[in-house]
Amino acid sequence: MDTTVALVRPYAAPALAFGGDPAQEDDVVWWVIVVGFAYAVALAWATWCRRNGGSAEISFGWTGFKVVCRS
């Protein structure tokens, strides 16, 4: 017994349409990366402070992150 599968149309991959400008950049992404990196550095400094027996406080303001280490 022979079984044959016949397709009405051959398969074609779907086409994606992009309506924007592909060379456009968003500055918000860079700010997220910079603030995330600064927060990681502040956490590392606070961890170092706590490992050495201190008490770290992290605050965020217009000038960036501020880590205070109290013994």
C-alpha positions in Angstrom: 0.0 0.0 0.0 1.5 3.3 -1.1 0.7 6.5 0.9 1.4 9.9 -0.7 1.0 13.2 0.9 0.3 16.1 -1.5 0.7 19.7 -0.5 -1.5 22.2 -2.2 1.1 24.9 -1.8 4.8 24.5 -1.1 5.8 25.8 2.4 7.3 29.3 2.5 8.8 30.9 5.6 6.7 33.8 7.0 8.1 37.2 6.1 8.7 39.7 8.9 8.0 43.4 8.3 9.8 46.1 10.3 8.4 49.6 9.9 11.0 51.5 11.9 14.5 52.8 11.1 17.0 49.9 11.9 19.8 52.4 12.7 17.9 54.1 15.4 19.3 53.9 19.0 17.7 54.5 22.3 19.8 56.3 25.0 17.6 54.8 27.7 19.2 51.4 27.3 22.6 52.8 28.0 21.4 54.6 31.1 20.0 51.3 32.4 23.4 49.6 31.8 25.3 52.4 33.5 23.0 52.6 36.6 23.0 48.8 36.8 26.8 48.7 36.8 27.1 51.4 39.4 24.6 49.6 41.6 26.7 46.4 41.3 29.8 48.3 42.3 27.9 49.8 45.3 26.8 46.3 46.4 30.3 45.0 46.1 31.6 47.8 48.3 28.8 47.2 50.9 29.6 43.5 50.9 33.3 44.2 51.5 32.3 46.5 54.3 30.1 43.9 56.0 32.7 41.2 55.6 35.2 43.4 57.5 32.8 43.9 60.4 31.1 47.2 59.4 27.6 48.2 58.7 27.0 49.5 55.2 24.3 51.9 54.1 23.5 52.5 50.4 21.6 55.5 49.3 20.8 56.8 45.8 20.6 60.5 44.8 21.2 62.8 41.9 24.9 62.3 42.1 24.7 58.5 42.1 25.0 55.8 44.7 26.6 56.6 48.0 27.9 53.8 50.3 28.6 54.6 53.9 30.6 52.1 55.9 30.3 52.5 59.7 32.4 50.3 62.1 
